[in-house]
Amino acid sequence: METPPQERAPADRPFVFVNMISTVDGRAARDGRSATIGGDADLELLLELRTIADAVLLRPARAA
C-alpha cells in the first residue's frame, strides 16, 4: 500500500498540496450554459484531500 502524501513530507516542514482545475479558455460553460468542468473522479479526489487537510483555501472568483 502506498504511503499517504502527508506522511511523505519531511517532519520539519509543512505539508502543502494544491488541487486545481481549469479550462483552456478560462470559462466554465458548455453551449452557453454554466456547467461543472470536472468529473466524478475530480470530486472524489477533492473530498479525499479535504479529509487530510488542516485548512482549506478557496478562490471562488475567476482570475483576471
C-alpha positions in Angstrom: 0.0 0.0 0.0 1.3 3.5 -0.9 2.3 5.9 1.9 -0.2 8.7 2.3 1.0 12.1 0.9 1.1 13.9 4.3 3.4 11.1 5.7 5.9 11.6 2.8 6.6 15.2 3.8 9.7 15.9 6.0 8.8 16.2 9.7 10.4 19.7 10.0 8.5 21.2 7.0 4.8 21.9 6.4 2.9 19.7 4.0 1.1 21.7 1.3 -0.9 20.4 -1.6 -2.8 22.1 -4.4 -5.8 20.8 -6.3 -6.8 22.9 -9.3 -9.0 22.6 -12.3 -9.1 24.9 -15.3 -10.2 25.1 -18.9 -8.3 26.2 -22.0 -10.3 29.4 -22.3 -10.9 30.0 -18.6 -14.7 29.6 -18.8 -16.9 27.1 -17.0 -19.7 26.8 -19.6 -20.9 24.4 -22.2 -23.1 25.5 -25.0 -23.5 28.9 -23.3 -24.7 27.4 -20.0 -22.8 27.1 -16.8 -21.7 23.6 -16.1 -19.2 21.7 -14.0 -15.8 21.2 -15.6 -14.7 18.3 -13.5 -16.0 14.8 -13.3 -16.7 12.3 -10.6 -13.1 11.4 -10.1 -12.2 15.1 -9.6 -14.8 15.5 -6.9 -13.7 12.3 -5.2 -10.1 13.5 -5.1 -11.1 16.9 -3.8 -13.2 15.3 -1.0 -10.3 13.0 -0.1 -7.8 15.8 0.1 -10.2 17.8 2.3 -10.3 14.9 4.8 -6.5 15.1 5.4 -6.2 18.9 5.3 -5.9 21.1 8.5 -7.1 24.1 6.4 -8.6 24.7 3.0 -8.1 27.9 1.0 -10.6 28.5 -1.8 -10.6 31.0 -4.6 -14.1 31.1 -6.0 -13.6 34.0 -8.3 -12.0 33.6 -11.7 -8.6 35.2 -12.0 -8.5 38.1 -14.4 
